[in-house]
Amino acid sequence: MTPGARLQAAIELLDAIDGAAAPADRVVAAYFRNRRYIGGKDRREIVDRVYAALRRRAALDWWIARVAPDEPLPDRSRARMIAALAVLEGWSVDRIAGGFDGGRYRPPVLERPERNLAKALAGQSLEHPEQPLWVSYEFPEWMEGALRVAFGARMEEELAALLAEAPLDLRVNTLRATREAAMRALAAEGVEAVPTPLSPWGLRVAGRPPLATLQSFRHGAYEVQDEGSQLVALLVDARPGMKVIDFCAGAGGKSLAMAAAMENRGHIVACDVLEGRMERARVRLQRAGVHNVERRALSGERDPWVKRHARRYDRVLIDAPCSGVGTWRRNPDARWKLSPGAVEELVALQRRILDSACRLVAPGGRLVYATCSLLAAENEAQVEWFTAAHPEFAVVPIREVWAATVAARGGGACPVGGPCILLTPARNATDGFFVAVLERRAEEGRE
């Protein structure tokens, strides 16, 4: 592709992401799936440019409003790309105009307001002392209060970490390989990987290699999974022979991890309300050699199936729908898809899910509540609400669970004290995850 064609593709992707309900990574995957003629090197440059603009969207919009408040700029994606080229990549006006030359597959020629924008932004740096905190750290202005509650004095440190690019982590599939064997297989295919510090299953990969083309990936030796997500699955403490529910399974990443922990013995039911996600899980299960997972689509959190299977399961994992604040490194567009009332709606949904799914837990069994949020309303406050509403459940101290699961398998030391765990990018170099382990009293009887 020509440089101009790559630029046009980046503008098209920005526009598609801005108008889509789906996260950016899915929009990007669909875009390239329909354009298989785009080579790997071109794809990488396009994606890097798009994600750079997504990560600094608030700052780019702030600069556009500052230098061109009265300019008619109807195409927001083009304006953001012009701003990104000027303040993120340092392009001159002439170079920007040269990229927008109207040639085949290249962006149409700059209109006068767009050229004025490029001229005004040339030579500017991204940061400016007059930018408010929400612009400097890229979060919706209305969320500042909740983020201060979540982080306190660490707020700016944590928000800065959420601006960085997430590392590429793999979970070694212990049904197919050891961590050492997976590292050797990756090295033989030219991929450098090192063990993650906390998860005994994890590898952190240098760069962005085309994993899907590697023989070791096709043979199911590993899966792409953030170290924090691996730790969530480990803390479920799913053991061989157990009956386990992954209540909000999505595409099955944690079901796969738990199946490996169970050595393919026992039974896992992976549930979700979206059948498309369950289909993606099927492909992954087959590649990993997992055969103890049953996929089940539910009509909702109160599906009658739940009541029929009450008190039958040793472990129930609820990886609850949430605001996703902890994944902002990986999904920078998610920051701007939250509305002021969204967190309150998610809190209500989480409570409905907890209230229903807890019925599945057998006496003496455990309910594991997890989110990829960093907000107290979705995490600690939910645990407080749940234990008050369901006194038959008690929190198991996280250090106790960690010792029996992560540490027992050779992982790192538990990084926190207290009853629950909150992993963050700044403290732990993982995506943000909250986990609470709640155990049902070992007594008989039915609700």
N, C-alpha and C positions, 0 to 999 in steps of 0.2 A: 504494500500500500504506500501511497505517497504521504508525506507529512500532512498535507491538507485533508486527505481522505481519513487519516487517523483522527484529525481534529473534528471533522464532521461526525464521525462515529461517536466521539466523546460527547458532542453536543446532543446527538440523538439519544444517547444513553441517559444523560442528565435529565432530559425532558421526559423520558419514559419512567425513570425512577420517581421523579417529582409527581407524576400523575398516577402512580400505581399504589395499590394497597399492600401489595407484596413487598417484602424486604428487598434491598438493593441487590443482594447476591443472587436472588432468584431471577430478578429482572435481567441482570447481566448474563446469567447462564442461558436464559431463554433467547436473548439477543444474539449471542454467539452460536447457539444451537441452530438458529435460522440463517446463519452466515458462516458456514463451515469453511468457506474459502479464506477467511481471515486467519493468517498464520499465528503461531504462538508468540513470536516477538512483537508483532503488531498488537496482538491482543493484550499483552502485558503492558505496553505503553499506553494503550487506550484506557485500560482499567486503572492504572496508576494515576492517570490524569483525572479521571472521573472521581476516584476516591479522595484525591487531594482536594478537589473542589467541594465534595460533600463534607469533608471534615472541617472545612473553614467557611461553610455557607453563611453563617451569621456575619462573619467579618467581611466577606465579599459583598453581601447585601448592604452592610453598613457603609462601605466605601462607595458603592454605587449611589446610595441615597445622599451621601455627603457631597460628592463631586458632580452629580448629575440629577439634582432634585427635580428639575423641570424638563429633562429630556424625555421625549416619547420613546420608551424602550419596551415595546410590546412583547418581544421574545425574551423572556426571563432567562432561559437556558443559555442563549447566545450571550446575553449581557454578563451572566456569571462566568462564562468561559473567557470572555474578553478580560474581565477583572482578574480571573485566575492566572491567565497568561501574563498579565502586567505585574501583579503584586506577588504572586507565588513563584512564577518562573522568570520574572525579570525581562520579559520581551519588550522591545521598543515598539513604538507606534508603527513604524514601517514593517517590522517583522510580523506584527499582528495583521496588518493590512495584506501582507503577502500571503499569509495563511488563509485569509478570507478572500480568495481571488475569483470565486465563481466558476472555477473549472469543473470538469466532470468528477463527480463524487466528492467535491470539495465544498466548503461553505460558501454561500452567496456573498457577494461583495459587501463590505461594510456600508451601511447607510450613514448619513451624516451624523445623527445622534450617537451611533455606535463608535464612529471614528473620534468624535469629541470625547466620549467616555475613555477610549484607549489613550488619548492624548492627556487627559486629566490624571489618569492613573499611572502613567509611565513614570518610573523612578520612585514610586511610593513603596514603603514597606508595609507588610500586612498589619503589624501592630501599630497602635496609635494611643497616646496617653489619654485621649478623650473617650476611648471606647469603654462602655460600661462592662461590668463583670460578666454579664450573660453573653456579651459579644466576644470578649476575650477568651472565655472558656466554653463557648458554643453550647448553650443550653437555653431552653425556652424561658423567657423572663419570669413567667408565672411560677416556675419551679424553684426559684431561689430559696424560698422559705423551707421547703421540704429537703433540699440539698444541705442547707445549713444544719437542720436537725440531724440528718444522716451522718454528716462528716465533722461538724463542729470546727475546731481549729485546723483540722486537716483538709478542709474543703478545697482550697486552691491546689494543694498537692494531688488530691484524688482527681479533681477535674482535669488537671494537666495530664495525668496518666491516661485518662479516658480519651484524650486527644491523640495519643500516639497510635501507631499501627500495631495491631495485635500480632503476636508471633504465630507461627504455624506449628501446632502441636498434633501429635499422633498418639493414639492408644494402641499399644501392641495387643493383638488378638492372641491370648494365651492358649486358645484352642488350636492355633496354627504354628505359633513360634514363641520363643523366649525373647526378652528384650535385646539380649546380646545377639541372637540370631537375626532379628529384624534389623539391628544396626549394621551388621555385616552385609545383609542383603541390600540395604539402601546404599551402603558404601560401594558395593560392587556395581551399582547402577549410577554412581556419580553423585549421590546425595549425602551430604554431611548431616548427622544427627547426634544429639547428646541427650543423656537421660534428664528428665525433668526433676526438679528438686523435691517435690512432694509426692506425686503419684508414682507408685512402683511400676505402673504400666506405661508411663509416658515417655515420649521422645519429642525433643524440640528440634525442628528442622531449620537449617540455614536457607534463607532465600524463599523463593516460591517455585519449586520444581514442579513439572507437570506429572503429578503423582498418578493420575488416572491412566497414564501410558506405561507405567512401570509394571514389570512382571510381578514384583513382590506385592503390589497393591491388588492386582487382578487375582492373585492367589489367596487374598484375604489375610495377609500377615499383619495388617494394621488398618485402622480407620482414622480419619481426621476427626479429632475431638479435643477441645480445649482441656488443659489440665484440670481446671476447676470443675468442669463437667464430669471428668473421670472420677474426681474425688466425691462428687455427689453419689455416683453409682457405687463406689466403694463403701460409703457410709451407710448404705442400705443394709449392708451385712447379709447379702443373699448367699445362702450356703447350699451345697449339693443336697438335693432331695426336697427342698422347700417349695412351698406354693407362694408365688409372688405376683403382685399386680403392679404394672407400670401404667398408672391411671391416665396420664396425659402424655402418651408415648411419642407423639409427633412422628418423625421419621425413624425412630427406634434406636437412637444412639445409646441411650442408657440401658435399654433392654439388651442390646448386644453386649454391653460391658457386664451386665449382671449375669447373662447366660455364660460368659466366660468364667466369671467368678464361681458359678455353680457347676462348672465342668460339664455343661450340657445335661445335667441330671436335675430332676425336679420339673417344675412347670411355671412358666411365666406367661401371663396374659397381658399383652400390649394393647391398651385401649386408646382410642381417640375419636373425636367427633368428626374429623375430616378424613374421608376414605382415601383421598389422594395421598395424604401423608402415609397412610398404612401401605399403600402400594409401593412407595419409595422404600419403606422398611422391608418389604418382601425381597427386593433385589439385594439389599445389604445383608439380610439374614442368610440368603443363599451363598453369597460370596464368602461370608465368614464361617460357613459350616455349622451354623446354629440350627438345632432342630428341636429345642424345647420351648419355643416361643409360639404362642397362639395369638393371632391378630384378631382384634374384635372392634368393630365400629359401634360407637354408642350414639344414641339420639341426643344425649345431653347428660349433665351430671346426675340427674335423677332417673336415668334409664332403669326400667323395671329389672333388668339383669342384675343390678347392684343389690337390690333387696333380696333376690333369689339366692345370692351367693354370700349373704351376710355371715361374718365371723368364720370364714373358711381359709383365710390367707395369713401366712406367717409374716409377710412383709407387704406393705402397700406404699409405693412411692407416688407422691403427688408433686410433679415438676410443674408448678401451677402457671397458667397464663399470667403474665405480669407486664409491667411497664418496660422491662428490658434495659433499664439504665445500666446494668452491669455489662452489657454487650455493646455499648456505644463505640468502643474501639473498632469492633468488627462490623457493626451496622450503624455507621454515622448518620444515615438518613433517618433512623428510628427516633432520633431526638425531636425531629420536627413533625412526626406523625402522631404525637401525643397531644390531646386537647386538654384544656383545664379540668374537665370533668372525668377524664379517662381513668385517672388513678382511683377515684372514688368508685367508679363502675367496676374496675378490676378488683378492688378490695371486696366488694359485694359478691362478685363471682367467685373469688377465692374462698370466701366463707361458705358459699353454697357447695362448692366442690368438697371442701373439708368436711362439712356436715354430712354429706352423702357418702363419700368414699370411706370415712372412718368406720362405717358399718361393716366393711369387708374384713376388718382386722380381727383375727382370732384372739381369744384370751391369751395373754402372754406375748402376743405378736406386736409388731412395731409399725407405726405410721411415720413415714419420713416426708416432711414438708420442705420443699425447696423452691426457690425462685432465682432468676437471674436479675433481680432488682437489688438496688442498694438503699431503697427507701424504707424507713422504719414502719410506715403504715402497712406495707406489704409483707413485712418480716416479723420483727419482734412483737409488734402490736397484734398481729394475727395469732401468734402463739399464745399470747396472753388471753386473747378472746377465746381461743379454742379450749384451752385448759380450764377456763372458767365455765364454759358451756358444756364441757365433757370431762368432768372430774375423774372419770374412770381411766383417763390417760394422764401420764406424768412424763415430763421431759427427762431424757437420759443425758447426763452430762457429756458434752461432745468429746472431751478428752478420753473418757471411758470407751466410747464408741470407736474413736480414732485408734486407740491402742489395740483394739481387737480386730480392726479391719485394715487400715492403711499401714500402721507401723508393723503389724504382724506379717504383712506381705513384703516388707522391706522398704516401705516408703519413708518419707521424711517425718520429722517430729511435728506434732500438732502445733500450728502457729498461733493459736489463741487459747485463752481460758474461757470460763463462763459456760453457761448452759448450751449455747448454740454457736454456730460459726458463721462469720461473714468474711468471705474472701474478697479482696479488692485488687485491681491492677497495680495500684501504688505499693501496697504492702506485700503482695504475694505474686505479682506478675502473672496472674490468671485473669480470666474474665471475672466479673463480679458475681458471686453466688452466695446465697444464704441457705443454711441447712439447719433444721431442727429435727431431732429424733424423739418421737413420743411413743411410749410403751403402754399397752393396755394391761390393766390388772389381770393377773392369771386367775380368773374366777369364771365359773360357768353361769349360764342363764342367758336369756335372750332379751333384746330391747322390745 
